[in-house]
Amino acid sequence: MHTPHRTDTNSPSQESREETDVIVCGGGLAGYCAAAAALEHGKRVILLEKLSATGGSTVISGGAMAFAGTDEQNKAGISDSNSLLLSDLKAMGEHRNDVSLLETYVAAQLDTYFWLKRLGVQFQSVQLGGGQSVPRSNRVDTRQMMEALDKQAQASQRFELRCNTQALRLHRMEDGSMEVIVSSAGGPSYALHARGGMVLATGGFSRSEEWLGVFAPAQIKALRIGGPGNTGDGLRMGMALGANLRDMGFIKGTFGVHPSAEAEERLLIHPIFKGAIAVNANGRRFVDESVSYKISGDACLAQPEGMAYQIFDEGIMDLSVPGVTTSDFRSALNSGHLIQADSIAALAERINIDPAALLSTLDQYNGDVERGRDTQFGRDGLANHYGKLRKIDQPPFYAYPSTSAVLATYAG
């Protein structure tokens, strides 16, 4: 005897069901991009966001996109290619990546960059980021990006945004189409039927202590700064229909976040990729600072109190880039999060580190830079073998208290 797919006796009645072409769950960048693509194909789209505002983790991220061959790179005289991007991605994944996914991304990445520009996204500059053989962190103002995508979507007249609306569970209908049961602002649940497709773009579970404890226990000491709505809703709904999970054990935090950061703050800078070093509470380096901020994040969590300081000088401060989150050092100084002193000894005292220890660390590092070889950790560039190391010897000097934070969980 045939058993229908939809058997939940608590589901709303047929009369309360709405229909549309495409339903997108989650109002961050992924969700808006899915909506934009569907709208371009003439579809009607309902986008569900369980919070009162869209943006998710996107708006509190550093706004860096790894695209190769962009206008910003060309303007800066930076030579990049798909093959170099692919090689870097494989290396950062320690060659345990899903190569077919990487190849798909790389093949479409430049077209995606130009597509976003056509949708009104403004790219500001290109910076060097962790794991990059050349600078390819194409930077955006994340709020401008989300506003541009929303404006385009609203202009289509086929787009509806429903905030304060939570997706509760999915059903696969007998004809293969999908239905989602939702609740708006705590009201009665109702059904939405997607004739064409359902997209789960609900983020990860960076705000779920339960799931972090199960899948990423190494990150228990890390801060939680992901979107407040990222509690694993989409993963749970997918699993209930038989979807598998993968790569959960590779979740890492992001190094360079100020320990006072809260859920919706972007207190994140990376002077390490301009030449700074990172030291622990004992004034000692603990990692090759040119590696990915994911790797240095784990290394930081292994230090006393899970804390570190990014140490740099006025020469590196001069490389500050206004408006670029991870490179805007002067904003961190103006907001009081960056500590300044006229000498290394005075800086050490301000951050409660033994001055002799920090002076010894800087003396060894500067000597290694002068000799052309980092004898402690083998650092040979600003990031992933790119760029020349810089001595840290021009007063005033700066220290940025830094820890690792879970912004997104990059698995699912």
N, C-alpha and C positions, 0 to 999 in steps of 0.2 A: 504494500500500500504506500502510495506517495505521501511523504511528510513535507508540508510547506516549510520554506526557510524561515518565515516570520511566525514565531510561535509565542512571543512575549504577551501574556494576557494583560500586562499593565500598559501596553502601548496605546496611544491615543486612537480614537475611532477614525474610520475612513473620512468622516465629515470634517475632522480637524486637520487633515493633511494638506499641506501646500506643495506646489510643484515649481521647479525651475530647472534650468539646464544644468548648471554647475553649482555646487555648494563647496565653499572653501572654509575650513575650520582653522582660525588663527589669523590675527591681523598684523603680523610682522612682515618683514621683507619677503619671505618665501610665499606667504599667503597672498600678498598684493601682486607679486609677479605672476603667480598662478592665475589670479583673477584677470590681470592685464592680458595674458595670453588667450584666455577663454573669450574675453571681450573682443579681441582682435579677430576672432573667428565667428563673431556675430552671436555669441551665446549670451543668455541672461544669467547673471551671477548673483548669488547671495553670499556675503562674507560674514561669518560669525566670529565675534570676539567676546570672550567671557568677561573681560574687564571693561571699565567705563571709557577707556581710550585705547586706540591702536598703538602699535610700535613695538611692544614686547621687548625682547633683548636687543633688537636692532638699534633702537634709539639710544641705548646706553653702551653700545659697543664702540670700539675705536674708529669705526667707519672706514676700514681698510679692505680693499678688494684686490685679490691677486689676478690681475689681467696682464697679459703680455702683448706688446705691440700697440700700446695706446697712444693717443695724441699727446698726453702728458709726458710719456716716456720719450717720444720722438722729439718733443720740444726741448727736453732736458739732455738730448744726445745719448740716451740710454738704449743700447742694442739688446733686444730680447727676442725670444722665439718660443714657439710651441714646444719644441723639443727640450729646450732648457727648462721651461716651466714644468713639463712632465717629469724630467729628471729630478728636479728639486722636490716635487710632490712625492715621488717614490722614495727619495732619500729620507724625507721627513717622516714618512710612514714606516721607516725601517724595512721597506720592501715587503711589508705584510699587507699592503693596500689591496683593494679590489681594483686591479689594473683596468678592467673594462670600464669602470666608473670614471677613473682618472682620464682615460682616453676620450670618453664621451665629453667630460667637462672641458678638456683642453681643446677638442675639436670645435666646441661651440663658444668658447670663452670670449673671443674677440667680437663675434657677432652679438653676444649678450651685452658686452660693454657698449657697443654702438646703439643697440636697442634701448638700453637704459637712458642713454643720452637723448634719444628721440622722444622718450617719455618725459623728459624734462629734468632728469637727474644731472646735477652739476658736479663734475669732478674738479677738485681744487688743486691737487698737487700729487706728486708721486714721491714716496719715501721708501727707505730701506727697512725691511722687516725681517723677523726671525726666519731662518731657513731659506732665504732668498740669495741666489747667486748674483743678482743685480737688483736695484731698487724697482719693485713692482707693486708696492702697496698704494694703489690708486685710491686717494682719500676723498671722502664725501662728508658733507654735513648730514648726519643721519636723519635729522628732523626735516631738512629741506627735501631729502630724497623721499621720505614717506609722504610729505605733503604733495610733492609732484605726482607720485603714483596715485594718490587718492583723487587729486584734481582730474587726472586723465580718466580714472575709472568713473567718477561722478558725471563727467561730461558725456559719457556714452549713453546715458539714459537707460541703460540695461543693467545697472549695478545697484545693489542695495547693501548697505552696511548695517549690521545689527550688533550694537555693543550691549554689554551686560547680558549676553546670551550665551549660555554654556551648552556645548554638545555633551550629551550624556552617554549615548550608546548608538551603535550602528546596526542596521539590518540589511542583509542582501536579499533583494526581492527575487521572486521566481523568474523574472525575465532578465536577471543579472544586474539590474540597476540597483542603486543604493538609496537608503533612507536613513536619516539621522533623527534621533529623538533629542529635543532641546528644551531648555527651560530658560525663560527670560526673567531676570530680576527676582528669582524665587517664586515666580508664578507657576501656574499649571504647565505641565509638559505638553508639547505638541510635536507633530512629525513634519519633517521637510523631506520631500522626495526629489532626488537628483536624476533627471532623465538621462543626462549625458555623462556625469562623473562627479566623484567626491574627492576632494583633496584634503589630506590631513597635514596641516602646517602649524601645529600647536606648540612647536618648540620642544625642548627636552624636559628634563626633570631637575634642573638646577635648584628649584625651590621645594623639592620634596626630600625631607630628611630621611624618610623611609627608604626611598629608592636609592639615594646616594649611599646610605649605609649598606644596602644590598649589593649594588653594582659598582660603586666607586669608594670603598672604605678608605682608600689611601688619601682621599680628599676631605676627610672629616675635619681636619685642622684648617682647611681653606675657608676664606670668606664666601658668602653667598651673595652675588650681585646680579644674578640673572633676572629676567622679567618675573614679576611676582606671580604671574599666571602659569609659569612653566612648572607644572606639577606632574607631567607625564600623561595627561588626559588622552592625547592621540595614540600614544603607545598602548595604553590599556584598551582602548577601543579596537585598535588593530589586532592586538593579541586575542581579544575575545572572538574575533572572526578567524583565528588560526594563523595570523601573521607571526613570523619568527623575529627574533631579535639578534643583532650581531654587533660586534665591536664594542660591547659595553665595558669590557675590561681595559680599554685603551683611553678612557676618559681622564683628562688632565685639566688642571686649573691654568690660569694665566698669571704670570709673574709681572710685577710692576704696579700693583694696585696698592694705594695707600690704606693702611689698616683701619682708618676711620671711615672708609667708604661704606655706604649702605646700599640697599637694594636698587635704587634708581640714580646713583651717582657715578660719574665717569672719572674718578680720581685715579687715572692711569696714565703714566708717562714711561717712555723707554729711552732715556739717555744712554743706556747701554749700547744701543744701536748707532749712537753717534760717537762712541768712544769711552763712555763711563765704565767703571767697574762695579761689581756688587760685592759687598762684604757682610759678614754676619755680626752678631753682637760682640764677638771677640776681635773684630777688626780684621778678620781674615777672609780672603777670597775663598769661594767654595765651588766655583763652576767656571767653565769657559763661557764668558758672557755673550759670545757670538752665536750660540746655539739658539734653537727655537725657544720662545718664551714659555712654551709648554714644558720643555725639559728643565729650564731654569726654575720654573714654578715648582716642580717636584723636588728639585735640589734645595730650594728655599724652605719647603715644608720640613725638610730633614734637619734644618738648623735649629739652634736653641730658640724656643718660643715660636718657631716657624716664621722668623722675622729676618729682614736684611735691610741694607741701605745701598742705594745707588749713589756712588760718589763721583762727582765731576767738577770741572773748573769753569772759569769764565770763557775759555776758548770753546768749550762745548756749549755753554749757555748761549753763545753768539749764534749757534746753529738752530736755536729755537724757531719753530714755525707757527706763527699766530693762527689760531683756529683749527689746527690739526691736533686732535686730542692727544695722541701719544707723543707728539713732538713739541707741544706748546709748554715749554719749561717755564717761561716767564709768567704765564697764567698761574702755574702751580706756586711760584714765588709770591705773586701778588695775593693769592688766596690764603697764604700762610701755611701751606702744606709742605713747602720746600724750605729746608733749613740752610742758612747762609752764615759764613764766617770768613774772616780775613786770613786765617791760617789753618793748616790741617790740624794742628794741635787744638786750636780753639773750636774747630768743627767737631773734633772727637769728643771734647768735653760737653758740647751741646747735645750730643746724641748718646752720652754716657758710655763711650768706648774709651779704653785705655789709649791715651794719645801716642804712647810709644809703639803700641801694636799697629795702629793705623798708619803712623809715619813709616814704620818698617815695611808694611804692605805696599805703600805708595812708592817707597824707595826701590823696592825690588821690582815692582811693575814698571816704573819709569825706566829703570836700568835695562829691563828686558826689551822695552820698546826701542830704546836707543840702540841696543844690540841686534834688534830685528827678530827676536824670538822669545815668546812667552814660555819660560821654563817651568811654570807651575801647571798649566792646563793646556798648553799648546795653542792658545788663541792666536790666530794669524790674520784676523780681519775684523771688521765691524760687525758683520753678520755673514755666516756661511762662506768664509774665505774672501768676502768682498770688502774692499776699502782698506786703507792703511790705519794701523793703530796710532793712537795719539797719546802723548805724555799728558799727565794730569798735574800741571805745575803753575798754572796762571791764576793768581788770586783775583777775586774772592773764590772760595770753594763752596760746594753745595752737597747736601745729603738729602735724598728722598727716601723716607721710610717706606718699605715695600714688603708686601707679602704676596701669596698666591690666592686667587679667587676663582670660583666656578661661575662663569658667565653663561656658558652653554655646554651641553653634554655630548655633542658631536657623535652620537651613536643612535641606534634605534632599529 
